[in-house]
Amino acid sequence: MDLLVSPELTIPASELEWRFSRSSGPGGQHVNTTDSRVALSWNVADSAVLSEDQRAKLFQRLKRRMIAGSLVVTVSEQRSQLRNREIALARLAALVADGLAPAPAGRRRTKPTRGSNFRRLDAKKQRSATKQQRQKPPRD
């Protein structure tokens, strides 16, 4: 089953690698006998569906999430392996979509208004006066 990330990008199932293991958490005795934990990995470095620009953008934005050029998503929330598979696919699709999304517009710097500057300085003067009143009077 191919993973649809966006209308322009679909990751073929042949590029996805699944690993299953025993999960901790709820399930009682059942948890000791089934491999419900899912680890889904996709090798970004060797993927044929990405252009070089997309690959570079993913490496730049998701480098902390990658292990040896592969993007790994691990899920063990549900008792069912099938539900964990669905969650892992959704998370990988969201992760890749966020990684390929255009960068947000930069912040446009503005100067503080005259009124806000005045209020800030006035508050500082009041705070200073409060602290001055706490001091012991000078000895004469």
TILOFI-118643 format. One record per residue: x, y, z of N, C-alpha, C in turn; residue in three letters. Coordinates in Angstrom, 3 decimals. Example, Ala and Ser with C-alpha at 12.3 -4.5 7.8 and 13.67 -1.06 7.14 Angstrom:
% residues 2
@n.X = 13.190; n.Y = -5.690; n.Z = 7.800; ca.X = 12.300; ca.Y = -4.500; ca.Z = 7.800; c.X = 13.200; c.Y = -3.300; c.Z = 7.800; aa = Ala;
@n.X = 12.850; n.Y = -2.250; n.Z = 7.080; ca.X = 13.670; ca.Y = -1.060; ca.Z = 7.140; c.X = 12.900; c.Y = 0.030; c.Z = 7.870; aa = Ser;
This chain:
% residues 140
@n.X = 0.842; n.Y = -1.166; n.Z = 0.000; ca.X = 0.000; ca.Y = 0.000; ca.Z = 0.000; c.X = 0.898; c.Y = 1.244; c.Z = 0.000; aa = Met;
@n.X = 0.795; n.Y = 2.042; n.Z = -1.055; ca.X = 1.604; ca.Y = 3.250; ca.Z = -1.184; c.X = 1.123; c.Y = 4.320; c.Z = -0.206; aa = Asp;
@n.X = 2.053; n.Y = 5.188; n.Z = 0.202; ca.X = 1.754; ca.Y = 6.236; ca.Z = 1.159; c.X = 1.620; c.Y = 7.561; c.Z = 0.426; aa = Leu;
@n.X = 0.416; n.Y = 8.147; n.Z = 0.461; ca.X = 0.149; ca.Y = 9.425; ca.Z = -0.184; c.X = 0.501; c.Y = 10.548; c.Z = 0.784; aa = Leu;
@n.X = 1.566; n.Y = 11.287; n.Z = 0.473; ca.X = 2.009; ca.Y = 12.397; ca.Z = 1.310; c.X = 1.317; c.Y = 13.671; c.Z = 0.872; aa = Val;
@n.X = 1.309; n.Y = 13.925; n.Z = -0.418; ca.X = 0.649; ca.Y = 15.086; ca.Z = -1.014; c.X = 0.267; c.Y = 14.685; c.Z = -2.434; aa = Ser;
@n.X = -0.510; n.Y = 15.514; n.Z = -3.118; ca.X = -0.861; ca.Y = 15.154; ca.Z = -4.498; c.X = 0.359; c.Y = 15.001; c.Z = -5.408; aa = Pro;
@n.X = 1.461; n.Y = 15.653; n.Z = -5.054; ca.X = 2.667; ca.Y = 15.578; ca.Z = -5.879; c.X = 3.603; c.Y = 14.454; c.Z = -5.462; aa = Glu;
@n.X = 3.451; n.Y = 13.934; n.Z = -4.255; ca.X = 4.402; ca.Y = 12.951; ca.Z = -3.740; c.X = 3.694; c.Y = 11.741; c.Z = -3.151; aa = Leu;
@n.X = 4.025; n.Y = 10.577; n.Z = -3.664; ca.X = 3.535; ca.Y = 9.310; ca.Z = -3.143; c.X = 4.732; c.Y = 8.398; c.Z = -2.926; aa = Thr;
@n.X = 4.868; n.Y = 7.886; n.Z = -1.719; ca.X = 5.977; ca.Y = 6.986; ca.Z = -1.402; c.X = 5.520; c.Y = 5.562; c.Z = -1.688; aa = Ile;
@n.X = 6.210; n.Y = 4.850; n.Z = -2.572; ca.X = 5.801; ca.Y = 3.474; ca.Z = -2.869; c.X = 6.046; c.Y = 2.551; c.Z = -1.675; aa = Pro;
@n.X = 5.215; n.Y = 1.539; n.Z = -1.561; ca.X = 5.307; ca.Y = 0.600; ca.Z = -0.439; c.X = 6.637; c.Y = -0.144; c.Z = -0.445; aa = Ala;
@n.X = 7.246; n.Y = -0.284; n.Z = -1.607; ca.X = 8.523; ca.Y = -1.001; ca.Z = -1.688; c.X = 9.656; c.Y = -0.251; c.Z = -0.987; aa = Ser;
@n.X = 9.507; n.Y = 1.060; n.Z = -0.779; ca.X = 10.543; ca.Y = 1.847; ca.Z = -0.112; c.X = 10.345; c.Y = 1.908; c.Z = 1.399; aa = Glu;
@n.X = 9.203; n.Y = 1.438; n.Z = 1.888; ca.X = 8.926; ca.Y = 1.461; ca.Z = 3.321; c.X = 9.365; c.Y = 0.151; c.Z = 3.953; aa = Leu;
@n.X = 9.998; n.Y = 0.254; n.Z = 5.108; ca.X = 10.466; ca.Y = -0.938; ca.Z = 5.812; c.X = 9.775; c.Y = -1.012; c.Z = 7.173; aa = Glu;
@n.X = 9.143; n.Y = -2.146; n.Z = 7.440; ca.X = 8.399; ca.Y = -2.352; ca.Z = 8.675; c.X = 9.191; c.Y = -3.265; c.Z = 9.602; aa = Trp;
@n.X = 9.158; n.Y = -2.958; n.Z = 10.897; ca.X = 9.718; ca.Y = -3.838; ca.Z = 11.926; c.X = 8.700; c.Y = -3.907; c.Z = 13.060; aa = Arg;
@n.X = 8.567; n.Y = -5.087; n.Z = 13.638; ca.X = 7.590; ca.Y = -5.283; ca.Z = 14.697; c.X = 8.288; c.Y = -5.869; c.Z = 15.912; aa = Phe;
@n.X = 7.854; n.Y = -5.437; n.Z = 17.089; ca.X = 8.431; ca.Y = -5.959; ca.Z = 18.322; c.X = 7.371; c.Y = -5.913; c.Z = 19.417; aa = Ser;
@n.X = 7.706; n.Y = -6.480; n.Z = 20.550; ca.X = 6.763; ca.Y = -6.498; ca.Z = 21.655; c.X = 6.692; c.Y = -5.126; c.Z = 22.287; aa = Arg;
@n.X = 5.486; n.Y = -4.740; n.Z = 22.622; ca.X = 5.228; ca.Y = -3.406; ca.Z = 23.145; c.X = 4.984; c.Y = -3.457; c.Z = 24.642; aa = Ser;
@n.X = 5.405; n.Y = -2.411; n.Z = 25.327; ca.X = 5.055; ca.Y = -2.296; ca.Z = 26.739; c.X = 3.698; c.Y = -1.617; c.Z = 26.834; aa = Ser;
@n.X = 3.156; n.Y = -1.524; n.Z = 28.029; ca.X = 1.902; ca.Y = -0.816; ca.Z = 28.195; c.X = 0.719; c.Y = -1.743; c.Z = 28.327; aa = Gly;
@n.X = -0.499; n.Y = -1.230; n.Z = 28.067; ca.X = -1.718; ca.Y = -2.001; ca.Z = 28.319; c.X = -1.841; c.Y = -3.215; c.Z = 27.415; aa = Pro;
@n.X = -2.540; n.Y = -4.213; n.Z = 27.912; ca.X = -2.763; ca.Y = -5.405; ca.Z = 27.118; c.X = -2.767; c.Y = -6.657; c.Z = 27.955; aa = Gly;
@n.X = -2.346; n.Y = -6.563; n.Z = 29.206; ca.X = -2.347; ca.Y = -7.725; ca.Z = 30.084; c.X = -1.411; c.Y = -8.803; c.Z = 29.582; aa = Gly;
@n.X = -1.830; n.Y = -10.053; n.Z = 29.684; ca.X = -0.987; ca.Y = -11.165; ca.Z = 29.249; c.X = -0.822; c.Y = -11.165; c.Z = 27.735; aa = Gln;
@n.X = -1.764; n.Y = -10.564; n.Z = 27.049; ca.X = -1.733; ca.Y = -10.521; ca.Z = 25.581; c.X = -0.493; c.Y = -9.786; c.Z = 25.077; aa = His;
@n.X = -0.035; n.Y = -8.788; n.Z = 25.846; ca.X = 1.085; ca.Y = -7.965; ca.Z = 25.402; c.X = 2.376; c.Y = -8.777; c.Z = 25.339; aa = Val;
@n.X = 2.461; n.Y = -9.861; n.Z = 26.104; ca.X = 3.673; ca.Y = -10.672; ca.Z = 26.118; c.X = 3.752; c.Y = -11.646; c.Z = 24.955; aa = Asn;
@n.X = 2.692; n.Y = -11.759; n.Z = 24.189; ca.X = 2.674; ca.Y = -12.758; ca.Z = 23.124; c.X = 2.583; c.Y = -12.166; c.Z = 21.723; aa = Thr;
@n.X = 2.254; n.Y = -10.886; n.Z = 21.602; ca.X = 2.092; ca.Y = -10.310; ca.Z = 20.272; c.X = 3.094; c.Y = -9.192; c.Z = 20.028; aa = Thr;
@n.X = 3.467; n.Y = -9.035; n.Z = 18.788; ca.X = 4.376; ca.Y = -7.964; ca.Z = 18.383; c.X = 3.541; c.Y = -6.792; c.Z = 17.893; aa = Asp;
@n.X = 3.062; n.Y = -5.956; n.Z = 18.827; ca.X = 2.173; ca.Y = -4.866; ca.Z = 18.442; c.X = 2.904; c.Y = -3.546; c.Z = 18.234; aa = Ser;
@n.X = 4.143; n.Y = -3.432; n.Z = 18.667; ca.X = 4.917; ca.Y = -2.201; ca.Z = 18.464; c.X = 5.399; c.Y = -2.174; c.Z = 17.022; aa = Arg;
@n.X = 5.253; n.Y = -0.993; n.Z = 16.390; ca.X = 5.566; ca.Y = -0.851; ca.Z = 14.973; c.X = 6.656; c.Y = 0.199; c.Z = 14.797; aa = Val;
@n.X = 7.657; n.Y = -0.140; n.Z = 14.003; ca.X = 8.690; ca.Y = 0.827; ca.Z = 13.618; c.X = 8.694; c.Y = 0.892; c.Z = 12.090; aa = Ala;
@n.X = 8.371; n.Y = 2.062; n.Z = 11.568; ca.X = 8.314; ca.Y = 2.268; ca.Z = 10.121; c.X = 9.483; c.Y = 3.155; c.Z = 9.723; aa = Leu;
@n.X = 10.278; n.Y = 2.693; n.Z = 8.762; ca.X = 11.413; ca.Y = 3.508; ca.Z = 8.322; c.X = 11.372; c.Y = 3.684; c.Z = 6.809; aa = Ser;
@n.X = 11.847; n.Y = 4.846; n.Z = 6.397; ca.X = 11.900; ca.Y = 5.192; ca.Z = 4.967; c.X = 13.268; c.Y = 5.799; c.Z = 4.703; aa = Trp;
@n.X = 13.999; n.Y = 5.207; n.Z = 3.778; ca.X = 15.342; ca.Y = 5.666; ca.Z = 3.460; c.X = 15.249; c.Y = 6.861; c.Z = 2.515; aa = Asn;
@n.X = 15.455; n.Y = 8.050; n.Z = 3.065; ca.X = 15.354; ca.Y = 9.285; ca.Z = 2.296; c.X = 16.526; c.Y = 9.401; c.Z = 1.324; aa = Val;
@n.X = 17.691; n.Y = 8.941; n.Z = 1.751; ca.X = 18.895; ca.Y = 9.080; ca.Z = 0.931; c.X = 18.791; c.Y = 8.296; c.Z = -0.376; aa = Ala;
@n.X = 18.155; n.Y = 7.122; n.Z = -0.337; ca.X = 18.081; ca.Y = 6.262; ca.Z = -1.522; c.X = 16.726; c.Y = 6.289; c.Z = -2.213; aa = Asp;
@n.X = 15.833; n.Y = 7.172; n.Z = -1.812; ca.X = 14.489; ca.Y = 7.193; ca.Z = -2.380; c.X = 14.504; c.Y = 7.672; c.Z = -3.831; aa = Ser;
@n.X = 13.737; n.Y = 6.978; n.Z = -4.661; ca.X = 13.672; ca.Y = 7.321; ca.Z = -6.084; c.X = 12.587; c.Y = 8.358; c.Z = -6.373; aa = Ala;
@n.X = 11.692; n.Y = 8.605; n.Z = -5.432; ca.X = 10.568; ca.Y = 9.506; ca.Z = -5.694; c.X = 10.894; c.Y = 10.961; c.Z = -5.384; aa = Val;
@n.X = 12.020; n.Y = 11.220; n.Z = -4.737; ca.X = 12.368; ca.Y = 12.590; ca.Z = -4.363; c.X = 13.308; c.Y = 13.229; c.Z = -5.376; aa = Leu;
@n.X = 13.101; n.Y = 14.511; n.Z = -5.615; ca.X = 14.072; ca.Y = 15.270; ca.Z = -6.402; c.X = 15.225; c.Y = 15.653; c.Z = -5.473; aa = Ser;
@n.X = 16.309; n.Y = 16.137; n.Z = -6.042; ca.X = 17.456; ca.Y = 16.518; ca.Z = -5.215; c.X = 17.120; c.Y = 17.676; c.Z = -4.286; aa = Glu;
@n.X = 16.290; n.Y = 18.616; n.Z = -4.752; ca.X = 15.883; ca.Y = 19.739; ca.Z = -3.901; c.X = 15.066; c.Y = 19.247; c.Z = -2.709; aa = Asp;
@n.X = 14.120; n.Y = 18.344; n.Z = -2.964; ca.X = 13.300; ca.Y = 17.803; ca.Z = -1.890; c.X = 14.153; c.Y = 17.020; c.Z = -0.893; aa = Gln;
@n.X = 15.091; n.Y = 16.239; n.Z = -1.421; ca.X = 15.965; ca.Y = 15.455; ca.Z = -0.559; c.X = 16.800; c.Y = 16.368; c.Z = 0.348; aa = Arg;
@n.X = 17.347; n.Y = 17.435; n.Z = -0.244; ca.X = 18.164; ca.Y = 18.378; ca.Z = 0.530; c.X = 17.316; c.Y = 19.078; c.Z = 1.595; aa = Ala;
@n.X = 16.089; n.Y = 19.444; n.Z = 1.241; ca.X = 15.203; ca.Y = 20.120; ca.Z = 2.184; c.X = 14.849; c.Y = 19.195; c.Z = 3.357; aa = Lys;
@n.X = 14.576; n.Y = 17.918; n.Z = 3.053; ca.X = 14.258; ca.Y = 16.969; ca.Z = 4.118; c.X = 15.466; c.Y = 16.730; c.Z = 5.023; aa = Leu;
@n.X = 16.648; n.Y = 16.598; n.Z = 4.429; ca.X = 17.842; ca.Y = 16.400; ca.Z = 5.246; c.X = 18.106; c.Y = 17.607; c.Z = 6.133; aa = Phe;
@n.X = 17.863; n.Y = 18.789; n.Z = 5.621; ca.X = 18.106; ca.Y = 19.998; ca.Z = 6.402; c.X = 17.106; c.Y = 20.126; c.Z = 7.552; aa = Gln;
@n.X = 15.825; n.Y = 19.897; n.Z = 7.273; ca.X = 14.787; ca.Y = 20.129; ca.Z = 8.274; c.X = 14.595; c.Y = 18.973; c.Z = 9.248; aa = Arg;
@n.X = 14.844; n.Y = 17.752; n.Z = 8.798; ca.X = 14.561; ca.Y = 16.586; ca.Z = 9.642; c.X = 15.820; c.Y = 15.834; c.Z = 10.060; aa = Leu;
@n.X = 16.966; n.Y = 16.490; n.Z = 10.051; ca.X = 18.221; ca.Y = 15.789; ca.Z = 10.340; c.X = 18.245; c.Y = 15.205; c.Z = 11.751; aa = Lys;
@n.X = 17.534; n.Y = 15.816; n.Z = 12.695; ca.X = 17.508; ca.Y = 15.279; ca.Z = 14.059; c.X = 16.678; c.Y = 14.016; c.Z = 14.157; aa = Arg;
@n.X = 15.743; n.Y = 13.826; n.Z = 13.239; ca.X = 14.875; ca.Y = 12.646; ca.Z = 13.264; c.X = 15.450; c.Y = 11.481; c.Z = 12.466; aa = Arg;
@n.X = 16.502; n.Y = 11.721; n.Z = 11.711; ca.X = 17.029; ca.Y = 10.689; ca.Z = 10.816; c.X = 18.118; c.Y = 9.866; c.Z = 11.481; aa = Met;
@n.X = 18.154; n.Y = 8.601; n.Z = 11.082; ca.X = 19.187; ca.Y = 7.683; ca.Z = 11.527; c.X = 19.812; c.Y = 7.090; c.Z = 10.270; aa = Ile;
@n.X = 21.035; n.Y = 7.471; n.Z = 9.983; ca.X = 21.781; ca.Y = 6.974; ca.Z = 8.816; c.X = 20.996; c.Y = 7.180; c.Z = 7.516; aa = Ala;
@n.X = 20.400; n.Y = 8.348; n.Z = 7.345; ca.X = 19.681; ca.Y = 8.674; ca.Z = 6.124; c.X = 18.258; c.Y = 8.149; c.Z = 6.059; aa = Gly;
@n.X = 17.798; n.Y = 7.494; n.Z = 7.117; ca.X = 16.433; ca.Y = 6.957; ca.Z = 7.149; c.X = 15.601; c.Y = 7.709; c.Z = 8.172; aa = Ser;
@n.X = 14.360; n.Y = 7.936; n.Z = 7.802; ca.X = 13.399; ca.Y = 8.566; ca.Z = 8.692; c.X = 12.621; c.Y = 7.451; c.Z = 9.381; aa = Leu;
@n.X = 12.648; n.Y = 7.426; n.Z = 10.720; ca.X = 12.052; ca.Y = 6.323; ca.Z = 11.474; c.X = 10.927; c.Y = 6.858; c.Z = 12.356; aa = Val;
@n.X = 9.781; n.Y = 6.179; n.Z = 12.300; ca.X = 8.629; ca.Y = 6.498; ca.Z = 13.137; c.X = 8.274; c.Y = 5.237; c.Z = 13.914; aa = Val;
@n.X = 8.180; n.Y = 5.361; n.Z = 15.243; ca.X = 7.859; ca.Y = 4.219; ca.Z = 16.100; c.X = 6.555; c.Y = 4.493; c.Z = 16.835; aa = Thr;
@n.X = 5.650; n.Y = 3.509; n.Z = 16.817; ca.X = 4.339; ca.Y = 3.655; ca.Z = 17.449; c.X = 4.031; c.Y = 2.410; c.Z = 18.262; aa = Val;
@n.X = 3.591; n.Y = 2.626; n.Z = 19.510; ca.X = 3.142; ca.Y = 1.511; ca.Z = 20.346; c.X = 1.971; c.Y = 1.950; c.Z = 21.216; aa = Ser;
@n.X = 1.137; n.Y = 2.833; n.Z = 20.676; ca.X = 0.031; ca.Y = 3.399; ca.Z = 21.449; c.X = -1.135; c.Y = 2.434; c.Z = 21.616; aa = Glu;
@n.X = -1.445; n.Y = 1.689; n.Z = 20.585; ca.X = -2.618; ca.Y = 0.825; ca.Z = 20.598; c.X = -2.218; c.Y = -0.624; c.Z = 20.863; aa = Gln;
@n.X = -3.202; n.Y = -1.423; n.Z = 21.265; ca.X = -2.947; ca.Y = -2.846; ca.Z = 21.478; c.X = -2.835; c.Y = -3.595; c.Z = 20.161; aa = Arg;
@n.X = -3.467; n.Y = -3.066; n.Z = 19.132; ca.X = -3.520; ca.Y = -3.740; ca.Z = 17.839; c.X = -2.362; c.Y = -3.300; c.Z = 16.946; aa = Ser;
@n.X = -1.705; n.Y = -4.262; n.Z = 16.337; ca.X = -0.625; ca.Y = -3.939; ca.Z = 15.395; c.X = -1.161; c.Y = -3.183; c.Z = 14.188; aa = Gln;
@n.X = -2.355; n.Y = -3.548; n.Z = 13.742; ca.X = -2.950; ca.Y = -2.885; ca.Z = 12.583; c.X = -3.187; c.Y = -1.410; c.Z = 12.856; aa = Leu;
@n.X = -3.720; n.Y = -1.082; n.Z = 14.033; ca.X = -3.949; ca.Y = 0.332; ca.Z = 14.383; c.X = -2.624; c.Y = 1.080; c.Z = 14.493; aa = Arg;
@n.X = -1.616; n.Y = 0.438; n.Z = 15.060; ca.X = -0.305; ca.Y = 1.068; ca.Z = 15.161; c.X = 0.311; c.Y = 1.296; c.Z = 13.783; aa = Asn;
@n.X = 0.057; n.Y = 0.391; n.Z = 12.862; ca.X = 0.530; ca.Y = 0.580; ca.Z = 11.474; c.X = -0.111; c.Y = 1.815; c.Z = 10.850; aa = Arg;
@n.X = -1.419; n.Y = 1.951; n.Z = 11.034; ca.X = -2.130; ca.Y = 3.105; ca.Z = 10.466; c.X = -1.615; c.Y = 4.412; c.Z = 11.054; aa = Glu;
@n.X = -1.385; n.Y = 4.419; n.Z = 12.356; ca.X = -0.874; ca.Y = 5.628; ca.Z = 13.015; c.X = 0.528; c.Y = 5.955; c.Z = 12.511; aa = Ile;
@n.X = 1.360; n.Y = 4.932; n.Z = 12.337; ca.X = 2.732; ca.Y = 5.149; ca.Z = 11.857; c.X = 2.732; c.Y = 5.725; c.Z = 10.446; aa = Ala;
@n.X = 1.863; n.Y = 5.211; n.Z = 9.584; ca.X = 1.773; ca.Y = 5.746; ca.Z = 8.222; c.X = 1.341; c.Y = 7.206; c.Z = 8.236; aa = Leu;
@n.X = 0.339; n.Y = 7.522; n.Z = 9.063; ca.X = -0.135; ca.Y = 8.900; ca.Z = 9.144; c.X = 0.953; c.Y = 9.827; c.Z = 9.670; aa = Ala;
@n.X = 1.694; n.Y = 9.374; n.Z = 10.681; ca.X = 2.767; ca.Y = 10.212; ca.Z = 11.244; c.X = 3.894; c.Y = 10.440; c.Z = 10.244; aa = Arg;
@n.X = 4.257; n.Y = 9.395; n.Z = 9.513; ca.X = 5.323; ca.Y = 9.556; ca.Z = 8.518; c.X = 4.887; c.Y = 10.515; c.Z = 7.425; aa = Leu;
@n.X = 3.645; n.Y = 10.395; n.Z = 6.973; ca.X = 3.136; ca.Y = 11.297; ca.Z = 5.937; c.X = 3.136; c.Y = 12.742; c.Z = 6.433; aa = Ala;
@n.X = 2.702; n.Y = 12.963; n.Z = 7.675; ca.X = 2.676; ca.Y = 14.322; ca.Z = 8.231; c.X = 4.089; c.Y = 14.870; c.Z = 8.392; aa = Ala;
@n.X = 5.007; n.Y = 14.020; n.Z = 8.815; ca.X = 6.391; ca.Y = 14.441; ca.Z = 9.008; c.X = 7.031; c.Y = 14.868; c.Z = 7.692; aa = Leu;
@n.X = 6.826; n.Y = 14.074; n.Z = 6.658; ca.X = 7.397; ca.Y = 14.396; ca.Z = 5.350; c.X = 6.721; c.Y = 15.633; c.Z = 4.762; aa = Val;
@n.X = 5.407; n.Y = 15.737; n.Z = 4.919; ca.X = 4.689; ca.Y = 16.913; ca.Z = 4.404; c.X = 5.169; c.Y = 18.185; c.Z = 5.087; aa = Ala;
@n.X = 5.371; n.Y = 18.130; n.Z = 6.405; ca.X = 5.888; ca.Y = 19.303; ca.Z = 7.118; c.X = 7.309; c.Y = 19.633; c.Z = 6.690; aa = Asp;
@n.X = 8.099; n.Y = 18.597; n.Z = 6.450; ca.X = 9.478; ca.Y = 18.817; ca.Z = 6.024; c.X = 9.584; c.Y = 19.435; c.Z = 4.645; aa = Gly;
@n.X = 8.626; n.Y = 19.147; n.Z = 3.778; ca.X = 8.656; ca.Y = 19.676; ca.Z = 2.409; c.X = 7.840; c.Y = 20.953; c.Z = 2.241; aa = Leu;
@n.X = 7.110; n.Y = 21.358; n.Z = 3.282; ca.X = 6.283; ca.Y = 22.567; ca.Z = 3.192; c.X = 7.177; c.Y = 23.793; c.Z = 3.011; aa = Ala;
@n.X = 6.679; n.Y = 24.802; n.Z = 2.298; ca.X = 7.494; ca.Y = 26.005; ca.Z = 2.127; c.X = 7.737; c.Y = 26.694; c.Z = 3.461; aa = Pro;
@n.X = 8.877; n.Y = 27.343; n.Z = 3.561; ca.X = 9.242; ca.Y = 28.029; ca.Z = 4.805; c.X = 8.283; c.Y = 29.195; c.Z = 5.045; aa = Ala;
@n.X = 7.939; n.Y = 29.441; n.Z = 6.306; ca.X = 7.056; ca.Y = 30.576; ca.Z = 6.584; c.X = 7.757; c.Y = 31.895; c.Z = 6.292; aa = Pro;
@n.X = 6.970; n.Y = 32.918; n.Z = 6.035; ca.X = 7.537; ca.Y = 34.233; ca.Z = 5.753; c.X = 8.285; c.Y = 34.729; c.Z = 6.980; aa = Ala;
@n.X = 9.377; n.Y = 35.413; n.Z = 6.747; ca.X = 10.181; ca.Y = 35.911; ca.Z = 7.845; c.X = 9.464; c.Y = 37.001; c.Z = 8.616; aa = Gly;
@n.X = 9.888; n.Y = 37.217; n.Z = 9.835; ca.X = 9.277; ca.Y = 38.228; ca.Z = 10.678; c.X = 9.694; c.Y = 39.604; c.Z = 10.189; aa = Arg;
@n.X = 8.729; n.Y = 40.482; n.Z = 10.108; ca.X = 9.009; ca.Y = 41.844; ca.Z = 9.683; c.X = 9.253; c.Y = 42.683; c.Z = 10.934; aa = Arg;
@n.X = 10.457; n.Y = 43.182; n.Z = 11.069; ca.X = 10.810; ca.Y = 43.930; ca.Z = 12.264; c.X = 10.143; c.Y = 45.287; c.Z = 12.282; aa = Arg;
@n.X = 9.692; n.Y = 45.672; n.Z = 13.475; ca.X = 9.086; ca.Y = 46.983; ca.Z = 13.665; c.X = 9.700; c.Y = 47.630; c.Z = 14.896; aa = Thr;
@n.X = 9.580; n.Y = 48.941; n.Z = 14.982; ca.X = 10.063; ca.Y = 49.654; ca.Z = 16.153; c.X = 8.934; c.Y = 49.740; c.Z = 17.173; aa = Lys;
@n.X = 9.286; n.Y = 49.756; n.Z = 18.464; ca.X = 8.232; ca.Y = 49.949; ca.Z = 19.455; c.X = 7.636; c.Y = 51.347; c.Z = 19.328; aa = Pro;
@n.X = 6.368; n.Y = 51.476; n.Z = 19.626; ca.X = 5.715; ca.Y = 52.779; ca.Z = 19.517; c.X = 6.193; c.Y = 53.698; c.Z = 20.637; aa = Thr;
@n.X = 5.985; n.Y = 54.983; n.Z = 20.463; ca.X = 6.388; ca.Y = 55.953; ca.Z = 21.474; c.X = 5.644; c.Y = 55.701; c.Z = 22.784; aa = Arg;
@n.X = 4.363; n.Y = 55.369; n.Z = 22.680; ca.X = 3.559; ca.Y = 55.102; ca.Z = 23.871; c.X = 4.052; c.Y = 53.878; c.Z = 24.634; aa = Gly;
@n.X = 4.373; n.Y = 52.805; n.Z = 23.913; ca.X = 4.840; ca.Y = 51.606; ca.Z = 24.601; c.X = 6.200; c.Y = 51.850; c.Z = 25.248; aa = Ser;
@n.X = 7.039; n.Y = 52.613; n.Z = 24.596; ca.X = 8.340; ca.Y = 52.956; ca.Z = 25.168; c.X = 8.154; c.Y = 53.775; c.Z = 26.447; aa = Asn;
@n.X = 7.233; n.Y = 54.736; n.Z = 26.412; ca.X = 6.949; ca.Y = 55.567; ca.Z = 27.583; c.X = 6.417; c.Y = 54.721; c.Z = 28.735; aa = Phe;
@n.X = 5.487; n.Y = 53.814; n.Z = 28.443; ca.X = 4.914; ca.Y = 52.956; ca.Z = 29.484; c.X = 5.981; c.Y = 52.047; c.Z = 30.095; aa = Arg;
@n.X = 6.878; n.Y = 51.548; n.Z = 29.279; ca.X = 7.953; ca.Y = 50.691; ca.Z = 29.779; c.X = 8.860; c.Y = 51.465; c.Z = 30.728; aa = Arg;
@n.X = 9.278; n.Y = 52.661; n.Z = 30.320; ca.X = 10.162; ca.Y = 53.469; ca.Z = 31.161; c.X = 9.452; c.Y = 53.917; c.Z = 32.438; aa = Leu;
@n.X = 8.161; n.Y = 54.231; n.Z = 32.333; ca.X = 7.392; ca.Y = 54.629; ca.Z = 33.501; c.X = 7.305; c.Y = 53.471; c.Z = 34.509; aa = Asp;
@n.X = 7.084; n.Y = 52.265; n.Z = 34.008; ca.X = 7.014; ca.Y = 51.098; ca.Z = 34.889; c.X = 8.367; c.Y = 50.868; c.Z = 35.567; aa = Ala;
@n.X = 9.454; n.Y = 51.100; n.Z = 34.838; ca.X = 10.788; ca.Y = 50.945; ca.Z = 35.434; c.X = 11.010; c.Y = 51.977; c.Z = 36.544; aa = Lys;
@n.X = 10.551; n.Y = 53.198; n.Z = 36.321; ca.X = 10.707; ca.Y = 54.241; ca.Z = 37.341; c.X = 9.903; c.Y = 53.896; c.Z = 38.600; aa = Lys;
@n.X = 8.684; n.Y = 53.381; n.Z = 38.405; ca.X = 7.863; ca.Y = 53.003; ca.Z = 39.552; c.X = 8.508; c.Y = 51.855; c.Z = 40.323; aa = Gln;
@n.X = 9.031; n.Y = 50.895; n.Z = 39.625; ca.X = 9.685; ca.Y = 49.750; ca.Z = 40.265; c.X = 10.918; c.Y = 50.217; c.Z = 41.036; aa = Arg;
@n.X = 11.682; n.Y = 51.124; n.Z = 40.440; ca.X = 12.861; ca.Y = 51.674; ca.Z = 41.099; c.X = 12.478; c.Y = 52.423; c.Z = 42.370; aa = Ser;
@n.X = 11.409; n.Y = 53.222; n.Z = 42.305; ca.X = 10.959; ca.Y = 53.973; ca.Z = 43.484; c.X = 10.515; c.Y = 53.014; c.Z = 44.591; aa = Ala;
@n.X = 9.833; n.Y = 51.934; n.Z = 44.229; ca.X = 9.399; ca.Y = 50.946; ca.Z = 45.213; c.X = 10.601; c.Y = 50.347; c.Z = 45.926; aa = Thr;
@n.X = 11.641; n.Y = 50.006; n.Z = 45.180; ca.X = 12.827; ca.Y = 49.404; ca.Z = 45.774; c.X = 13.598; c.Y = 50.420; c.Z = 46.616; aa = Lys;
@n.X = 13.597; n.Y = 51.681; n.Z = 46.189; ca.X = 14.274; ca.Y = 52.729; ca.Z = 46.970; c.X = 13.602; c.Y = 52.895; c.Z = 48.332; aa = Gln;
@n.X = 12.278; n.Y = 52.772; n.Z = 48.382; ca.X = 11.553; ca.Y = 52.935; ca.Z = 49.639; c.X = 11.809; c.Y = 51.780; c.Z = 50.614; aa = Gln;
@n.X = 12.233; n.Y = 50.636; n.Z = 50.114; ca.X = 12.514; ca.Y = 49.484; ca.Z = 50.970; c.X = 13.841; c.Y = 49.616; c.Z = 51.702; aa = Arg;
@n.X = 14.727; n.Y = 50.453; n.Z = 51.213; ca.X = 16.059; ca.Y = 50.572; ca.Z = 51.812; c.X = 15.993; c.Y = 51.295; c.Z = 53.162; aa = Gln;
@n.X = 16.986; n.Y = 51.011; n.Z = 53.988; ca.X = 17.085; ca.Y = 51.697; ca.Z = 55.262; c.X = 17.476; c.Y = 53.144; c.Z = 55.002; aa = Lys;
@n.X = 16.995; n.Y = 54.067; n.Z = 55.797; ca.X = 17.381; ca.Y = 55.468; ca.Z = 55.603; c.X = 18.876; c.Y = 55.648; c.Z = 55.880; aa = Pro;
@n.X = 19.506; n.Y = 56.605; n.Z = 55.202; ca.X = 20.947; ca.Y = 56.805; ca.Z = 55.424; c.X = 21.221; c.Y = 57.346; c.Z = 56.822; aa = Pro;
@n.X = 22.363; n.Y = 56.959; n.Z = 57.392; ca.X = 22.748; ca.Y = 57.453; ca.Z = 58.724; c.X = 23.361; c.Y = 58.830; c.Z = 58.606; aa = Arg;
@n.X = 22.979; n.Y = 59.723; n.Z = 59.483; ca.X = 23.559; ca.Y = 61.077; ca.Z = 59.457; c.X = 24.329; c.Y = 61.348; c.Z = 60.714; aa = Asp;
